[in-house]
Amino acid sequence: MASFDGISDKVQMYLHAEQNEKAEHLIDSLAELDPRQLDSEWGVATNISQYMLAIIYNSIGVSYKQQGDAALHEDDTERMVMAATGAERCHEKAFDTYGMSADDVLFLPANYPSNKYLISILCELGGAKYALQKMAESRKYLLLCLRIPAVDDDTMRWHAAASDYLRLLDGKPVQIAVHAQTVAPSARHPQVLQVSGNVLEWGAYTMPRQDEYLVYLDEAATDYLQRHGYENPHALAGHVLVLTSDTTGDLNHPLLLVQVV
């Protein structure tokens, strides 16, 4: 039997060639083995091989998602759904192979340590369910993701991604306050500002972590800025901008300016 490193390299080769199905079938064949045999072959402690398989399943699911995102960008709905189905299947296999159920996560003690792999699996599974419009299931896994403490940049990023999906599921405007560090007009759309800075307030779930926020200056916002003496958008840097999303709750869409503090 190949070593774990050999298996991992082969999976990466398949994923690089966009042969996700071959990578998935390879891991399926290993998941059918007795876990004790696999632990022994790979020289790891009891059940650790199952965690290793779960991590690989999760990475294959992410690769499917990337294919789905590309298909969505090209308006190829059929290919997007096929890729999202593959992602859902692999993330479900990852969760099952990890040896936990939704109830296990739901009843974790308050002092349960952070687990970056489980957070990732739950976030990606919830996202795949969202792509397939399985909204109730999506919300379940995304909320489970947020139950596990985030302690570093990776886990905070997955929490933020899960929260972004939950805001979309809520389907209502979201208001945030950003302490702007840089503000500049978009080169392509002068009425849109590119704002980066620290999010101070964000309402429900966890803090958004977008690198920048787009702010559309409609007539009301333009008039507000002129009345308050902000003729140059760069002058907004250093101020707190209160922004609101549209009714979708999507913070990746251009936001509207509510107030400058």
PASEBA-1860 file (N, C-alpha, C; in nm, 3 decimals):
! residues 261
1> MASFDGIS> 0.085/-0.120/0.000/0.000/0.000/0.000/0.088/0.125/0.000 ~ 0.044/0.226/-0.072/0.119/0.351/-0.078/0.114/0.422/0.057 ~ 0.219/0.499/0.085/0.223/0.578/0.207/0.121/0.691/0.198 ~ 0.095/0.753/0.313/0.003/0.868/0.311/0.056/0.979/0.221 ~ 0.186/1.006/0.227/0.242/1.109/0.142/0.225/1.074/-0.005 ~ 0.242/0.946/-0.038/0.223/0.903/-0.176/0.080/0.920/-0.221 ~ -0.015/0.884/-0.133/-0.157/0.902/-0.164/-0.190/1.050/-0.181 ~ -0.140/1.131/-0.088/-0.166/1.275/-0.094/-0.112/1.335/-0.223
9> DKVQMYLH> 0.009/1.293/-0.263/0.067/1.345/-0.387/-0.017/1.305/-0.509 ~ -0.065/1.181/-0.507/-0.146/1.134/-0.620/-0.278/1.211/-0.627 ~ -0.339/1.237/-0.512/-0.462/1.316/-0.510/-0.437/1.456/-0.565 ~ -0.328/1.518/-0.522/-0.297/1.652/-0.571/-0.274/1.652/-0.722 ~ -0.215/1.546/-0.773/-0.194/1.534/-0.917/-0.329/1.529/-0.990 ~ -0.421/1.450/-0.936/-0.555/1.441/-0.996/-0.626/1.577/-0.990 ~ -0.619/1.643/-0.875/-0.688/1.771/-0.860/-0.630/1.876/-0.953 ~ -0.499/1.876/-0.968/-0.433/1.972/-1.057/-0.479/1.950/-1.201
17> AEQNEKAE> -0.508/1.823/-1.235/-0.555/1.791/-1.370/-0.707/1.799/-1.381 ~ -0.772/1.849/-1.275/-0.919/1.862/-1.268/-0.988/1.727/-1.285 ~ -0.924/1.623/-1.231/-0.982/1.489/-1.233/-1.029/1.454/-1.091 ~ -1.127/1.532/-1.045/-1.174/1.516/-0.907/-1.232/1.377/-0.882 ~ -1.301/1.322/-0.983/-1.364/1.192/-0.964/-1.260/1.083/-0.936 ~ -1.147/1.088/-1.005/-1.042/0.989/-0.981/-0.986/1.002/-0.840 ~ -0.968/1.127/-0.796/-0.918/1.148/-0.660/-1.018/1.095/-0.559 ~ -1.146/1.122/-0.582/-1.251/1.076/-0.490/-1.255/0.924/-0.485
25> HLIDSLAE> -1.248/0.858/-0.601/-1.254/0.712/-0.605/-1.134/0.650/-0.534 ~ -1.018/0.714/-0.546/-0.899/0.664/-0.476/-0.922/0.665/-0.325 ~ -0.974/0.774/-0.273/-0.997/0.782/-0.128/-1.112/0.692/-0.086 ~ -1.212/0.675/-0.174/-1.320/0.580/-0.144/-1.264/0.440/-0.120 ~ -1.166/0.400/-0.204/-1.111/0.265/-0.190/-1.038/0.249/-0.057 ~ -0.975/0.356/-0.009/-0.905/0.349/0.120/-1.004/0.353/0.237 ~ -1.113/0.428/0.219/-1.212/0.438/0.326/-1.284/0.306/0.350 ~ -1.280/0.216/0.251/-1.344/0.085/0.266/-1.260/-0.013/0.347
33> LDPRQLDS> -1.133/0.019/0.368/-1.044/-0.069/0.442/-1.074/-0.063/0.592 ~ -1.031/-0.165/0.663/-1.040/-0.165/0.809/-0.952/-0.051/0.861 ~ -1.009/0.041/0.940/-0.929/0.154/0.991/-0.804/0.110/1.065 ~ -0.810/-0.003/1.135/-0.692/-0.050/1.208/-0.579/-0.088/1.113 ~ -0.617/-0.148/0.998/-0.517/-0.182/0.897/-0.453/-0.057/0.841 ~ -0.535/0.045/0.814/-0.483/0.168/0.757/-0.395/0.243/0.858 ~ -0.436/0.241/0.984/-0.353/0.301/1.090/-0.216/0.235/1.094 ~ -0.216/0.102/1.085/-0.091/0.026/1.091/-0.003/0.054/0.969
41> EWGVATNI> -0.064/0.055/0.850/0.012/0.077/0.727/0.076/0.216/0.727 ~ 0.005/0.313/0.781/0.056/0.450/0.779/0.132/0.487/0.906 ~ 0.138/0.393/1.001/0.216/0.416/1.122/0.163/0.527/1.209 ~ 0.028/0.532/1.223/-0.033/0.638/1.303/-0.116/0.576/1.415 ~ -0.155/0.659/1.511/-0.233/0.613/1.625/-0.374/0.575/1.581 ~ -0.446/0.511/1.672/-0.580/0.460/1.643/-0.672/0.568/1.586 ~ -0.733/0.538/1.471/-0.831/0.623/1.402/-0.774/0.749/1.339 ~ -0.646/0.775/1.355/-0.589/0.895/1.294/-0.597/0.887/1.142
49> SQYMLAII> -0.587/0.767/1.087/-0.598/0.753/0.941/-0.733/0.801/0.891 ~ -0.838/0.785/0.973/-0.971/0.830/0.931/-0.977/0.984/0.925 ~ -0.912/1.048/1.021/-0.904/1.194/1.018/-0.828/1.241/0.894 ~ -0.724/1.167/0.859/-0.643/1.204/0.742/-0.725/1.189/0.613 ~ -0.806/1.083/0.606/-0.893/1.065/0.490/-0.998/1.176/0.483 ~ -1.050/1.214/0.598/-1.151/1.320/0.602/-1.094/1.451/0.547 ~ -0.971/1.481/0.584/-0.907/1.604/0.537/-0.890/1.601/0.386 ~ -0.853/1.484/0.332/-0.838/1.473/0.186/-0.973/1.484/0.117
57> YNSIGVSY> -1.076/1.418/0.171/-1.210/1.432/0.114/-1.249/1.580/0.109 ~ -1.218/1.652/0.216/-1.255/1.793/0.222/-1.184/1.872/0.113 ~ -1.057/1.841/0.090/-0.982/1.913/-0.014/-1.036/1.882/-0.154 ~ -1.084/1.760/-0.174/-1.145/1.725/-0.303/-1.276/1.803/-0.320 ~ -1.352/1.814/-0.211/-1.475/1.893/-0.216/-1.448/2.038/-0.252 ~ -1.340/2.094/-0.198/-1.303/2.232/-0.230/-1.270/2.245/-0.379 ~ -1.205/2.143/-0.433/-1.172/2.145/-0.575/-1.299/2.142/-0.660 ~ -1.395/2.060/-0.620/-1.525/2.060/-0.689/-1.588/2.200/-0.683
65> KQQGDAAL> -1.581/2.263/-0.566/-1.640/2.397/-0.550/-1.574/2.496/-0.645 ~ -1.443/2.489/-0.659/-1.373/2.579/-0.749/-1.420/2.560/-0.893 ~ -1.446/2.435/-0.931/-1.501/2.409/-1.064/-1.641/2.468/-1.077 ~ -1.719/2.456/-0.970/-1.854/2.512/-0.972/-1.853/2.663/-0.982 ~ -1.760/2.728/-0.910/-1.749/2.874/-0.917/-1.714/2.919/-1.059 ~ -1.623/2.844/-1.125/-1.586/2.877/-1.263/-1.704/2.860/-1.356 ~ -1.781/2.754/-1.335/-1.900/2.730/-1.419/-2.005/2.839/-1.398 ~ -2.022/2.881/-1.273/-2.118/2.988/-1.244/-2.076/3.118/-1.312
73> HEDDTERM> -1.947/3.145/-1.312/-1.895/3.266/-1.378/-1.923/3.262/-1.528 ~ -1.929/3.142/-1.583/-1.955/3.126/-1.726/-2.103/3.102/-1.755 ~ -2.189/3.118/-1.653/-2.334/3.097/-1.666/-2.369/2.956/-1.713 ~ -2.287/2.859/-1.674/-2.313/2.719/-1.708/-2.376/2.652/-1.586 ~ -2.509/2.664/-1.576/-2.580/2.617/-1.458/-2.569/2.466/-1.439 ~ -2.578/2.392/-1.549/-2.572/2.245/-1.539/-2.438/2.200/-1.482 ~ -2.329/2.256/-1.533/-2.197/2.219/-1.483/-2.178/2.265/-1.339 ~ -2.235/2.380/-1.304/-2.225/2.430/-1.167/-2.294/2.334/-1.070
81> VMAATGAE> -2.414/2.287/-1.106/-2.488/2.196/-1.019/-2.414/2.063/-1.003 ~ -2.356/2.014/-1.112/-2.279/1.889/-1.104/-2.159/1.904/-1.010 ~ -2.091/2.017/-1.022/-1.975/2.041/-0.936/-2.018/2.057/-0.791 ~ -2.127/2.131/-0.767/-2.177/2.151/-0.631/-2.220/2.019/-0.569 ~ -2.278/1.931/-0.651/-2.318/1.798/-0.602/-2.196/1.717/-0.562 ~ -2.088/1.727/-0.642/-1.963/1.660/-0.607/-1.905/1.715/-0.478 ~ -1.910/1.848/-0.463/-1.859/1.911/-0.341/-1.939/1.864/-0.220 ~ -2.071/1.865/-0.231/-2.157/1.820/-0.121/-2.123/1.676/-0.083
89> RCHEKAFD> -2.109/1.592/-0.184/-2.082/1.450/-0.158/-1.950/1.431/-0.084 ~ -1.846/1.502/-0.128/-1.715/1.486/-0.064/-1.712/1.544/0.077 ~ -1.778/1.657/0.098/-1.780/1.716/0.232/-1.863/1.629/0.327 ~ -1.968/1.565/0.275/-2.044/1.473/0.359/-1.959/1.351/0.396 ~ -1.883/1.301/0.299/-1.792/1.189/0.328/-1.686/1.231/0.430 ~ -1.639/1.354/0.417/-1.539/1.404/0.513/-1.597/1.406/0.653 ~ -1.720/1.455/0.667/-1.784/1.464/0.799/-1.807/1.324/0.856 ~ -1.856/1.232/0.771/-1.882/1.096/0.816/-1.752/1.026/0.856
97> TYGMSADD> -1.648/1.042/0.773/-1.521/0.975/0.799/-1.454/1.031/0.924 ~ -1.480/1.159/0.951/-1.424/1.220/1.072/-1.481/1.156/1.198 ~ -1.595/1.089/1.181/-1.650/1.013/1.293/-1.740/1.093/1.386 ~ -1.797/1.203/1.333/-1.887/1.283/1.416/-2.020/1.300/1.345 ~ -2.124/1.323/1.424/-2.257/1.353/1.369/-2.294/1.496/1.406 ~ -2.403/1.543/1.347/-2.450/1.677/1.379/-2.481/1.688/1.529 ~ -2.540/1.581/1.587/-2.571/1.584/1.730/-2.444/1.590/1.814 ~ -2.339/1.523/1.768/-2.212/1.529/1.842/-2.163/1.672/1.852
105> VLFLPANY> -2.171/1.745/1.741/-2.125/1.884/1.740/-2.218/1.971/1.823 ~ -2.348/1.946/1.809/-2.447/2.027/1.879/-2.428/2.022/2.030 ~ -2.384/1.908/2.082/-2.373/1.892/2.227/-2.228/1.894/2.276 ~ -2.141/1.955/2.197/-2.003/1.971/2.243/-2.000/2.059/2.367 ~ -1.916/2.030/2.463/-1.907/2.115/2.583/-1.853/2.253/2.550 ~ -1.883/2.349/2.635/-1.843/2.488/2.610/-1.692/2.503/2.603 ~ -1.619/2.414/2.671/-1.473/2.424/2.673/-1.408/2.335/2.566 ~ -1.485/2.289/2.468/-1.430/2.204/2.362/-1.323/2.281/2.285
113> PSNKYLIS> -1.206/2.223/2.264/-1.098/2.296/2.197/-1.129/2.322/2.050 ~ -1.066/2.424/1.994/-1.085/2.454/1.853/-1.036/2.338/1.767 ~ -1.102/2.317/1.654/-1.065/2.209/1.563/-1.078/2.264/1.421 ~ -0.966/2.306/1.363/-0.971/2.376/1.235/-1.026/2.288/1.123 ~ -0.998/2.157/1.129/-1.044/2.070/1.022/-1.195/2.052/1.027 ~ -1.248/2.036/1.147/-1.393/2.020/1.161/-1.465/2.149/1.124 ~ -1.409/2.264/1.162/-1.467/2.392/1.124/-1.472/2.405/0.972 ~ -1.362/2.369/0.907/-1.356/2.377/0.762/-1.458/2.286/0.696
121> ILCELGGA> -1.467/2.162/0.743/-1.561/2.066/0.686/-1.704/2.117/0.696 ~ -1.742/2.167/0.813/-1.879/2.214/0.835/-1.909/2.338/0.751 ~ -1.812/2.428/0.741/-1.832/2.549/0.660/-1.849/2.512/0.513 ~ -1.761/2.426/0.463/-1.768/2.389/0.322/-1.894/2.308/0.291 ~ -1.935/2.222/0.384/-2.056/2.143/0.364/-2.178/2.235/0.361 ~ -2.184/2.331/0.453/-2.294/2.427/0.451/-2.297/2.508/0.323 ~ -2.179/2.545/0.273/-2.173/2.621/0.149/-2.219/2.540/0.029 ~ -2.181/2.413/0.025/-2.225/2.326/-0.084/-2.377/2.309/-0.082
129> KYALQKMA> -2.433/2.291/0.038/-2.579/2.281/0.051/-2.646/2.409/0.002 ~ -2.585/2.524/0.032/-2.640/2.652/-0.013/-2.641/2.659/-0.165 ~ -2.532/2.617/-0.228/-2.523/2.621/-0.374/-2.630/2.535/-0.439 ~ -2.671/2.427/-0.370/-2.774/2.338/-0.422/-2.914/2.377/-0.374 ~ -2.922/2.494/-0.307/-3.048/2.549/-0.259/-3.116/2.458/-0.156 ~ -3.036/2.385/-0.080/-3.088/2.307/0.032/-3.072/2.393/0.157 ~ -3.159/2.491/0.168/-3.138/2.600/0.262/-3.142/2.557/0.408 ~ -3.237/2.471/0.444/-3.246/2.428/0.585/-3.121/2.349/0.626
137> ESRKYLLL> -3.076/2.259/0.539/-2.955/2.182/0.570/-2.832/2.273/0.574 ~ -2.828/2.368/0.482/-2.716/2.462/0.480/-2.706/2.537/0.612 ~ -2.818/2.591/0.659/-2.818/2.666/0.785/-2.772/2.577/0.901 ~ -2.816/2.452/0.902/-2.780/2.360/1.012/-2.628/2.345/1.022 ~ -2.563/2.318/0.911/-2.419/2.294/0.916/-2.340/2.422/0.939 ~ -2.389/2.534/0.886/-2.319/2.661/0.908/-2.326/2.702/1.055 ~ -2.440/2.682/1.118/-2.452/2.714/1.260/-2.367/2.620/1.345 ~ -2.359/2.493/1.305/-2.271/2.400/1.375/-2.126/2.445/1.364
145> CLRIPAVD> -2.088/2.495/1.247/-1.952/2.547/1.227/-1.920/2.655/1.329 ~ -2.016/2.745/1.353/-1.992/2.857/1.443/-1.989/2.815/1.590 ~ -2.033/2.693/1.620/-2.029/2.646/1.759/-1.889/2.613/1.805 ~ -1.800/2.586/1.712/-1.663/2.546/1.748/-1.576/2.671/1.753 ~ -1.504/2.696/1.859/-1.428/2.821/1.874/-1.326/2.842/1.761 ~ -1.316/2.966/1.715/-1.214/3.004/1.618/-1.099/3.071/1.692 ~ -0.976/3.026/1.665/-0.863/3.076/1.744/-0.748/3.130/1.661 ~ -0.757/3.116/1.528/-0.649/3.168/1.444/-0.708/3.222/1.313
153> DDTMRWHA> -0.622/3.271/1.224/-0.670/3.333/1.101/-0.751/3.237/1.016 ~ -0.707/3.111/1.006/-0.779/3.015/0.923/-0.919/2.989/0.977 ~ -0.929/2.961/1.106/-1.061/2.931/1.162/-1.151/3.055/1.163 ~ -1.093/3.172/1.183/-1.173/3.295/1.177/-1.224/3.320/1.034 ~ -1.142/3.284/0.936/-1.183/3.301/0.797/-1.301/3.209/0.764 ~ -1.296/3.085/0.812/-1.408/2.993/0.787/-1.533/3.037/0.863 ~ -1.516/3.087/0.984/-1.631/3.143/1.057/-1.692/3.258/0.979 ~ -1.607/3.345/0.925/-1.658/3.460/0.849/-1.731/3.413/0.723
161> AASDYLRL> -1.677/3.310/0.657/-1.744/3.257/0.537/-1.880/3.197/0.573 ~ -1.885/3.122/0.684/-2.012/3.065/0.728/-2.112/3.175/0.761 ~ -2.064/3.281/0.824/-2.152/3.393/0.859/-2.204/3.464/0.735 ~ -2.119/3.477/0.632/-2.164/3.538/0.507/-2.278/3.457/0.445 ~ -2.264/3.324/0.446/-2.373/3.240/0.395/-2.500/3.257/0.479 ~ -2.485/3.264/0.610/-2.603/3.278/0.697/-2.674/3.411/0.672 ~ -2.598/3.516/0.644/-2.660/3.645/0.613/-2.741/3.634/0.483 ~ -2.688/3.560/0.387/-2.762/3.540/0.262/-2.889/3.459/0.288
169> LDGKPVQI> -2.878/3.361/0.377/-2.997/3.281/0.410/-3.102/3.365/0.481 ~ -3.058/3.460/0.563/-3.152/3.548/0.632/-3.224/3.639/0.533 ~ -3.154/3.681/0.426/-3.214/3.761/0.321/-3.270/3.894/0.367 ~ -3.192/3.967/0.447/-3.236/4.099/0.491/-3.114/4.191/0.499 ~ -3.135/4.323/0.493/-3.021/4.415/0.493/-2.933/4.397/0.617 ~ -2.803/4.413/0.596/-2.706/4.402/0.704/-2.632/4.535/0.715 ~ -2.623/4.588/0.836/-2.552/4.715/0.858/-2.421/4.688/0.929 ~ -2.313/4.749/0.878/-2.183/4.734/0.940/-2.120/4.872/0.958
177> AVHAQTVA> -2.026/4.882/1.050/-1.950/5.005/1.070/-1.803/4.972/1.047 ~ -1.740/5.046/0.955/-1.601/5.019/0.917/-1.516/5.142/0.949 ~ -1.411/5.121/1.028/-1.313/5.228/1.051/-1.221/5.230/0.929 ~ -1.248/5.322/0.837/-1.180/5.322/0.707/-1.033/5.359/0.720 ~ -0.948/5.277/0.661/-0.805/5.307/0.656/-0.766/5.365/0.521 ~ -0.821/5.307/0.413/-0.800/5.362/0.280/-0.935/5.372/0.209 ~ -0.952/5.479/0.135/-1.074/5.501/0.057/-1.032/5.556/-0.079 ~ -1.076/5.491/-0.185/-1.039/5.537/-0.319/-1.151/5.505/-0.417
185> PSARHPQV> -1.176/5.594/-0.515/-1.276/5.565/-0.617/-1.231/5.448/-0.704 ~ -1.326/5.368/-0.747/-1.295/5.258/-0.838/-1.253/5.316/-0.973 ~ -1.149/5.257/-1.031/-1.101/5.304/-1.161/-1.206/5.282/-1.270 ~ -1.287/5.178/-1.256/-1.387/5.145/-1.358/-1.519/5.214/-1.333 ~ -1.550/5.237/-1.205/-1.680/5.296/-1.171/-1.659/5.408/-1.069 ~ -1.646/5.532/-1.114/-1.615/5.644/-1.023/-1.717/5.663/-0.911 ~ -1.839/5.615/-0.931/-1.940/5.629/-0.826/-1.928/5.521/-0.718 ~ -1.832/5.432/-0.734/-1.811/5.326/-0.637/-1.678/5.349/-0.566
193> LQVSGNVL> -1.681/5.348/-0.433/-1.560/5.362/-0.353/-1.511/5.225/-0.308 ~ -1.380/5.209/-0.306/-1.318/5.089/-0.251/-1.266/5.124/-0.112 ~ -1.323/5.059/-0.012/-1.293/5.093/0.127/-1.231/4.972/0.197 ~ -1.117/4.992/0.259/-1.058/4.887/0.343/-1.040/4.944/0.484 ~ -1.050/4.856/0.581/-1.035/4.899/0.719/-1.086/4.794/0.816 ~ -1.099/4.832/0.941/-1.142/4.740/1.046/-1.292/4.751/1.068 ~ -1.357/4.635/1.071/-1.501/4.632/1.098/-1.522/4.640/1.248 ~ -1.598/4.741/1.291/-1.620/4.762/1.435/-1.753/4.704/1.482
201> EWGAYTMP> -1.855/4.711/1.396/-1.988/4.658/1.430/-2.041/4.583/1.308 ~ -2.112/4.472/1.335/-2.159/4.393/1.221/-2.289/4.318/1.249 ~ -2.350/4.334/1.362/-2.477/4.267/1.389/-2.457/4.120/1.423 ~ -2.536/4.033/1.360/-2.538/3.892/1.396/-2.417/3.815/1.342 ~ -2.397/3.696/1.399/-2.293/3.602/1.358/-2.153/3.657/1.389 ~ -2.055/3.625/1.306/-1.919/3.669/1.336/-1.875/3.780/1.241 ~ -1.763/3.842/1.275/-1.716/3.960/1.202/-1.685/3.928/1.056 ~ -1.735/4.011/0.963/-1.696/3.994/0.822/-1.546/4.019/0.807
209> RQDEYLVY> -1.486/3.953/0.707/-1.341/3.965/0.690/-1.303/3.990/0.542 ~ -1.390/4.061/0.468/-1.355/4.096/0.331/-1.233/4.189/0.331 ~ -1.150/4.175/0.230/-1.032/4.261/0.219/-1.072/4.406/0.195 ~ -1.180/4.426/0.122/-1.231/4.561/0.099/-1.382/4.555/0.077 ~ -1.445/4.669/0.094/-1.589/4.680/0.074/-1.613/4.784/-0.036 ~ -1.708/4.754/-0.123/-1.745/4.848/-0.228/-1.863/4.930/-0.179 ~ -1.856/5.061/-0.196/-1.962/5.151/-0.150/-2.012/5.230/-0.270 ~ -2.140/5.213/-0.302/-2.200/5.284/-0.414/-2.253/5.419/-0.366
217> LDEAATDY> -2.206/5.526/-0.428/-2.251/5.660/-0.390/-2.373/5.698/-0.474 ~ -2.490/5.670/-0.418/-2.612/5.711/-0.487/-2.633/5.861/-0.465 ~ -2.741/5.913/-0.514/-2.766/6.057/-0.505/-2.773/6.104/-0.361 ~ -2.837/6.026/-0.275/-2.850/6.064/-0.134/-2.713/6.067/-0.066 ~ -2.628/5.967/-0.094/-2.495/5.964/-0.032/-2.407/6.077/-0.083 ~ -2.416/6.105/-0.212/-2.337/6.215/-0.270/-2.376/6.347/-0.207 ~ -2.506/6.368/-0.190/-2.555/6.491/-0.128/-2.510/6.499/0.018 ~ -2.514/6.386/0.088/-2.471/6.382/0.229/-2.325/6.421/0.240
225> LQRHGYEN> -2.240/6.367/0.155/-2.097/6.397/0.162/-2.069/6.543/0.131 ~ -2.138/6.598/0.034/-2.119/6.739/0.000/-2.161/6.830/0.114 ~ -2.273/6.799/0.176/-2.324/6.882/0.287/-2.231/6.878/0.408 ~ -2.157/6.767/0.423/-2.068/6.754/0.538/-1.922/6.784/0.503 ~ -1.901/6.837/0.385/-1.768/6.885/0.348/-1.670/6.780/0.302 ~ -1.720/6.662/0.261/-1.630/6.557/0.212/-1.629/6.558/0.058 ~ -1.565/6.660/0.002/-1.560/6.671/-0.143/-1.468/6.565/-0.204 ~ -1.363/6.531/-0.132/-1.266/6.434/-0.180/-1.286/6.301/-0.106
233> PHALAGHV> -1.313/6.191/-0.178/-1.335/6.063/-0.109/-1.220/6.021/-0.019 ~ -1.097/6.061/-0.054/-0.981/6.023/0.028/-0.993/6.080/0.170 ~ -1.070/6.189/0.184/-1.086/6.251/0.316/-1.167/6.163/0.412 ~ -1.230/6.058/0.359/-1.308/5.969/0.445/-1.218/5.873/0.523 ~ -1.094/5.858/0.480/-1.001/5.771/0.552/-0.982/5.823/0.694 ~ -0.984/5.732/0.788/-0.973/5.769/0.928/-1.106/5.786/0.998 ~ -1.214/5.789/0.920/-1.348/5.802/0.977/-1.416/5.665/0.984 ~ -1.521/5.657/1.064/-1.603/5.537/1.070/-1.718/5.554/0.971
241> LVLTSDTT> -1.730/5.461/0.879/-1.837/5.464/0.780/-1.942/5.361/0.818 ~ -2.064/5.408/0.832/-2.176/5.317/0.857/-2.235/5.281/0.722 ~ -2.235/5.152/0.691/-2.275/5.104/0.559/-2.387/5.002/0.573 ~ -2.470/4.992/0.469/-2.576/4.892/0.471/-2.581/4.819/0.338 ~ -2.614/4.692/0.346/-2.625/4.610/0.225/-2.763/4.626/0.163 ~ -2.782/4.563/0.047/-2.916/4.556/-0.010/-2.994/4.447/0.064 ~ -3.111/4.414/0.014/-3.199/4.321/0.087/-3.148/4.177/0.085 ~ -3.046/4.148/0.004/-2.992/4.012/0.003/-2.902/3.986/0.123
249> GDLNHPLL> -2.849/4.092/0.185/-2.754/4.075/0.294/-2.615/4.039/0.246 ~ -2.590/4.054/0.116/-2.460/4.017/0.058/-2.361/4.132/0.072 ~ -2.261/4.113/0.158/-2.162/4.218/0.182/-2.059/4.227/0.070 ~ -2.065/4.134/-0.026/-1.977/4.141/-0.141/-2.035/4.229/-0.252 ~ -2.163/4.262/-0.241/-2.225/4.355/-0.334/-2.193/4.498/-0.288 ~ -2.200/4.596/-0.378/-2.181/4.735/-0.335/-2.278/4.772/-0.223 ~ -2.226/4.838/-0.120/-2.304/4.880/-0.005/-2.344/5.026/-0.020 ~ -2.440/5.070/0.058/-2.483/5.210/0.058/-2.430/5.278/0.183
257> LVQVV> -2.393/5.404/0.167/-2.344/5.483/0.279/-2.461/5.536/0.361 ~ -2.456/5.513/0.491/-2.562/5.561/0.581/-2.515/5.687/0.656 ~ -2.390/5.682/0.704/-2.342/5.791/0.789/-2.190/5.787/0.795 ~ -2.129/5.905/0.815/-1.987/5.917/0.842/-1.970/5.969/0.983 ~ -1.894/5.899/1.065/-1.876/5.938/1.205/-1.734/5.987/1.225
END
